[in-house]
Amino acid sequence: MARRPVEPVLWLLFSAGGVASALFLPALVVLFAFALPLGWVDGGGREGLLGLVGHPLVALVLVGVCVLSLFHWAQRFRYMLVDGLLLQRHRRPIDAGVYALALLGSVAAVVVLWQAVSARGG
């Protein structure tokens, strides 16, 4: 049986991450970096924010944005190192490193948001 390349899946994650980053990150930055700290929006303090972020659907969307954005970064950074800096001979360690970092960041996002969901529920 022929082995299928993983490259199309990585490009799918890259594309989805670019769309998710472009659509959601500007709104999240404005909300969490400006609107809430400057008092433009009443967040209800720590409990209100934990109640919002701890909602399972909101946590699922935030995990999706984090995971897709990290894999978008990994693909961009990989091609910048391999094609931009001409490090083709180090392609395997670069691939392993950037995708391991994206996976590690994804696991960290899942753990943090799982704790927020658990704290809201309990």
C-alpha positions, 0 to 999 in steps of 0.5 A: 500500500502506498504511503500518503504524504502528510503535506496536504494536511499541513497545508489544510491546517495552515489555511484554516489557521490563517483564516481563524487568526484573521477573523478571531484574533483582532477581536480577541486582542481588542477585547482582552487587551483594551476593552476589558482593562480600560473599562470600555466593557464590564467584564464582571471581574475575575468571576465574570471572565472565568464564567465566560471563558469557562463556558464549554463552547467558548473554550472550544472556540478558543482552543480551536483558534489557538491550535489553528494559529499555532499550526499556521505559525509552524508552517510559516516558520518552517518555510521561512527557515527551510526556503528563506534561510536556505536550510534544506539540509536541516529540514527534518529537525526543523520540521520536528521542532516547529511541529513539536512546538505547535503541538506542545502549545496546543496541549498547553491551550487545552490544559489551561482552558480545561482548567477554566471549564472545570473551575467554572463547573466546580 
